[in-house]
């Protein structure tokens, strides 16, 4: 007997409810489960040891010396540390926020100069420059500049790092069309291994200036740096979803607009279209005369964290995250400010599972090679043993300042984040993967970034940085006792 009309309606409603529960209830339930199980553990480094954010470099040391705020006190404390090191024939490593990932702030059985208290900020109104103690974080800097209507010219995409650390790795960010941060440094004060303090700039001690910026703490201790600043601008933001093969050309065309203040791309890690689609986010200057609001957290951080953490180890979570980003994140408009965009700490997305770690790898390729590189690494990453969580694409221009430079021409950077168990075995698997990614970049005239795991072979390092031997020879000229060392130097410099 055929169903009555009312029964057909009820069946249709039931089917609709089932579909609603599946398409709406499943993602809501998944995100609720992710939020409930989100780990927020804080790793504790053993007493008498130091380490870095990787959780893989905990190392026993002879002592950790916290360097004080004021300049004269800092100079005195550092000289005492260096005297002790000379008397006991010890090496010294320099640490800030410790967000490098390959032992760049670590030397076994050595002394550590902890710069995190040396964070004094002074603004020169006449010259329009900021002088920042090397232990100041970019968050400190942004909060200091915001009431002045000013902002940072170049920094990373998060504000948790120290100024000294950022200069030591010569960071870049999503300030498109710009050289790395070294280009914004007017001068810096440096303590050498003999305890003397020298000022370095493009005019004073220019060789040392270029070596220290991107020098990984091997030439001396950066005490403070004088930086150029820019106006804090109001932005209107917009995003575009596009095929990944079109990202490079579209990025450069959109970013050529002089009203664009920030721009960043992201590649899909959705397993159903892995690296096949992209989002380009562009923030354009809003000419409104309304007063700029004070820094506020951008968006719903808790929800964004939950969506991101849900992609760990889950194909469904990765697909859901991309669907939400392309629907809401890419298409959303709205006003923001430069400082609000830059003032985001790393803990918003950071791993809190103490049995795991999350490690970065970054490749640089010439503008014209972006899509060729994407196509080359797609099968490497799809078959790789490590859980890829993110790929962002940024525009970096040729570095005219630092010696050990990664941007020897205009490049796109591809920043990749991997989740893996915090074990030597998992790190070795990532090392094998990383070497393939490096070879793919080198074969296309590119390079890779040095602050992360020391996975590259010596041959790869020397191919990517052909000036390296001259760099290490200069280190021995300026630091003949080899007082300043770290794991990076012991891996590639000796």
N, C-alpha and C positions, 0 to 999 in steps of 0.2 A: 504494500500500500504506500503510495508516494507521500512524503512528508507534507504537512499542512504549511500554509504560508507563515504562520506564527512560529512554527518549529524551524522553518528555514531561516527566519530572522534570528531566532535564538542561536542556531548553529553558526550563523555568520558572526554574531556578536561574540560567541565563545571563541571562534577562530581568530577574530580581531584581538580579543583580550590575550589569547595565547601569543600572537605575534607581538603585541605590545610588551607582554612580560618578557619575551625573548629578546627583543631589540632594545628595550629600555631597562627592563628589570635586570637582565644579565650584566650590562655594563655598570649599573648602579651597584649591584651586588658585588661585582668584581672589585670596584673601587672601594666599597665599604670594607671588604675583606682585606684589601691591600692596606688601607689606613689602620685597621685594627692590628695587623701584624707588622706594621712598619717598625723596623729596628732603629733605635736612637742611641745605641751604645757609644760610649766615649772611650777610646783606647788609652790605656795608661802605660807610658813608657817606664820600664824598670828603673828603680833608683840607681844612680851612678851611670846611667846610659843616656844616649841621645838617639834620635831617629828622625824620620820624616813622615809625610802623610801617606806614603805607600804602605807603612806598617811592615816593610820587609828589610829595613835597614837599622834596626835597633842595635846599638853598638856601645860597648863599655868605653868610657872616657875617664881621664884623670880629674877633670873638673869642668864645671860650666860657670862662666863668669858673666853675670848680668851687668851690662854697661848702662850707667845712669843717664838721666835726661839731659842735664846741662853739658855744654860743650867742654868746658875745662875739666869737669869731673870725669867725663867720658874719656878724654885724652889721658888723664892720670890713670884711670882704671885699665885702659888698654895697654899703656906702657908697663904697668905692673904685670899684666898677663904676658906680654912679650918678654919681659925680663925673666919671668918664671920659666917660660918655654925655652929660652936660650940657656938658662942655668941647668935645666933638666934634659935638654936636647929633645924637646917635644915639638910636634907640629900643632898648628892652630887651624881650626875651621871656623867659619862665620855663619851664624844662623839668624834668621828672622822668623817668619811665620812657618817655615819648614814645609812649603808646598811644592818644592822640587821632589822628584820621585826616585832619584838614583844615587843617593848618598852624597849629593853636592854640598851638604852642610855637615858632613860626617867625616871624621878621620879616627880610626881605631887608636885607643890609648893616647889620645891627644887632648888638647884643651879647646873649649868651645867659647867663642865670643858671642853671647846672646844679646842681640841689639834691640830687642823688642821694647825696652824701656826708653830707648834713645829716640824720642818721637816728637821733639819740639818743632812747632810750625811758626814761621814768621813771614808776613807778607810785606813786601816793599811796594808801597803805593806809588812812589815816584817812578820806579822802574817797571812796575807791573809784573814782578816775579815773586814766586813762592820759594822759600828755602825750607826744606823738610829734612828733619832728622831721619837717618836711614831706617830706624825702627818704626816710623810712623806707617800705619796701614793706609791704603787708599780710602778706606772708610773715614779715618781721621781727617784725611785731606779734603774729601768731599764735604764733610760736615763743617769744616773750617771755612771752605770757600763759598758754600751755599749762601750764607747771609750776605756775602759780598757781591752776589750776582755773578760769580765766577765758577769755572769748572776746570776739569783736567783736559789737557790736549790729547794725550794718548795714555791709555792704561789697559789692563786686561778687562775681560767681560765680567769679572767679579771684583769686589772691593776688599777681600780679606787678606790680600798679600801686602808685604811691606815694600816701601819705596826702594830701599836698598836691595832687596831681593829681586824686584822687578828690573832695576838697572843692571844687576849682575847677570841676569838672563836676557837682557835687552828685549823685554816683552813687546807684544803688539796686542791690539784689540780689534774691535769692530768699528774703529774710526777709519773708514774706507779712504783710499787715496792718500794714505799717509805712510811715512816711514815708521820704523819701530820707535820705541820710547826714547832711545838715545838721541834722536833728532830734537827732542824738546828740552834737553839738558843744556843750560847755559854754562854751568861750572859745577864742580864738586870738590869737596875736601877729603883727602885720602891719607890714612896713616900707613906708612910703609913698615917693613919688617924691622927696621932699626929704630922705630918709634918716632921718626920725624913725620911732620904733617906737611903735605904739599897741596897746593891748589892746582886743579887740572881743568883746562878748557880747550877750546879750539886754538887759543893763542898762547896759553901757558901750559907747558908740559903736554903738547898735543898728542904725542905718541902714547903716553901713559893714559891720557883721556880716552883714546880709542880702544886701548887694551882693556881698561877697567870696565867699560860699558859692554856687557856681554862677556866679561872675563871670569865669571863664576867664582869670585872671591879669591883668585889666585895671586893677585898683585898687591893687595892691601885691604884695609878696612875702610869702606865708604862711611864717612862720618855724617855728612849731609850733602844735599844737592840742591841747586837753584834751578827751578823749572819754569818754563813758559806756561801760562794759563790762558784760557779762552773764556768768552762769555758763556754763562749758563743759558741755554736757549730753550724756548718752548717748542715742542714738536707735535706734529700730527702724524700718526703712524698708520701704515697700511701694509698689506701683504698680498703676495701673488702666488698662486699655485701654478706650477709649470713643469713640463717635462724636464728631467734632469739634464738632458743633453743641451738644453737652451739656457741653463743657469749662467754660465760664464758670460756669454754675450749680453744677456739681459741685465745681469748684475752691473757690468761696466757701463751699459747704456743708461740705466736708471741712476747710477751713482755719479754719472757725469753732470747731473743737474746740480748747480751750485747751491741750491736750497736744501739739498740732502745733507743731514748732519751725521747720521749713523746708518749703516746697512750691513746685513748679515744674511747668509743663506743657510739652509739646512736640507740635508738629503734624507729621504725616507729610509727607515730600517724595517718597514712593514714587510714581513716575509713574502706577502703576495705580490709585491712590486719592489723588491729590494734594490735600493739605490736608483730606482727608476723614475722617481718624482722628486720635486724640490719645492721648497717654500722660500721666497725672497721677501725679507722684511725690511722696509725702508721707512726711515723717520725724517720728515721734511720740516724745515723751520716754519713755525707758525708766526706770522708777523704781528699778531695781536699785541696791543699795548697794555693788556691787563697785567697786574703784578704777578710775578712768578710764585707759585706755591712752594712752600718748604718741601724738603725731601720727604717723600712718603713711600712705603713699600709698594712696588709695582704689582698690581693684580692680587689675586688670592694665592698667597704663597703656599698655604696648606694644601689647597686643591691641586695646584701645579706640582707640588712635591708628590702627592699621591698618584697622580697620573703618570709621572715620570718613574717612580719606584715600581709601579705596576708593570712596567716593561721589562723588569729584570727577570730573566729566565722564563719568559712567557711570550709565545708567538701571538696569542690573543691580546695580551697587554700591549705589545708593540703595535699591532694593527689598530687597537682602540686608541692608543695615544696619537698615532698619525691621523686617524680619522677626526679626532677632536681638534688637533692642531690645525689641520687644513680647513676645518669648518669654522672654528672659533678664533684660533690664534692667528691664522693667516689673514682672514677676512675682517678681523676686528679693527675698527678705527679708534679714534679717541686721542685726547691730548696727553702729553707727558712732558717731562723736562729732561735735559741731558743728564743732570745729576741723579734724578730718580731712576733713569735707565741704568746708570753705572753703579748705583748704590745697592748692589745685591750680593749678599755673602754666599760663599760656596756651600754653606750648610743647608741652604734651601733644597738642594737636590742630593746632598752627599750621602754616601753609603754609611749606614749605622750598624751593619752586621759585622760583628767582630771576628767572625770566621772567614770573612771575605775582604777583598779590597777592590778599588776601582782605579785603573791606571790609564793615563793618557798617552797617545802617540800623535805626532803631528808631522805631516809632510807639506812641503812647499813645491809647487810646480809653476812654470811659466803660464801666464794667462792663457795662451793659445793651447796649452796642453791639459787643461782641466778635464775636458770630457774624455780624452784619451786615457788619462790616469784613472778616472772613475771607471771606465770600462775594463781597464787592466786589473784593478783591485776588486772588482765585483766578485769574480769567482774565488779569489783568495779569501775574502771575508765570508762568503757564503759557506765555504767548506772549512773555515777555520774553527778551532776548538773553543775559542773564547767568545763570550757573550757581548756583542757590540750593542751599546746603548745609545750612541749619538754620533752624528757626523755634522759638524758645522763648517761652513765655507766663508772665508774672509779675504779681503783684498789688502795686500801689503805691498808698499812701493819700495823700490831699490834703496837699500841702506847706504847712506853716504857718510856715516859716522863711525860705526864700530869696526873693529879689526876682524874678529872671529864672526863674520856676518853670515847669516843664513839667506838673506834676501840680496843676492848679488845682481838681481834684476827685478822687475815688477812681477809679483807672484800672487797666486791664490794659495791660501793655507787651508788644509783640511785637517780639522781637529777631531780625533776619534777617541771615544771613551769606552773602555772595556771593563766588564765585571768578571771577576774570577776569584777562586778560592785563594786565601792568603797562605799559599804554600810555595815551596821552591819548585815543585813539579809544575804547578800552573804557571808560574812565572817563566819557566823554561819553554812551555808551550807558547806563551805570548812572545817570547824572544824569537822563536822560529818564525812566527807569523810576522813580527815586526821586520825582520830581515827581508822578507819577501816584499813588504810594503815599501821599504827603503829602496830596494833594487828597482822597483817599478818607478819610483820618483827619480832616481839617478838616471835611469835609462831615458827619461824625458827631460833631462836638463835641469832637474830639481834638486832638492835637498831635504833635510829633516831637522827637527828641533832637538836641542841638546838637554833641556832640563828634566827629561823623563828617564825611564829605565835605561840603563847602559847596555842595551841589547845589540846595538850595531857592532859589527866586526870592526877591527882596526882598519881594514882595507876600505870598508864602507865609510867610516868616519873620515879618512884621509881623502877619499874621492869627493865626499860632500863638502869638506872644508880643506881645500888644497893649501890654504894659508896656515894650517895648524902647526906645522913644524916651525915656522917662523914665529908663531904665537908662543909656543913653548920655549923657544930659544930666548925670546924677550922676557919671559917669566924668570928665567935663570939670571938674566942681566939685572932685573929689578929686585929679585928675591934670591940672591945666590945661595943663601942657607937653606932654601926650600922650606921656609917657615910656614907659609900658607899652603895647605894641602886639603884634598878631599878625595872621595872615591872616583870622581870623574877624572881628576888629574892622574891618579894611580892607574886608571884603566887605559887612558889614551896618551898621557904625557910622559911616561917613563919607559 
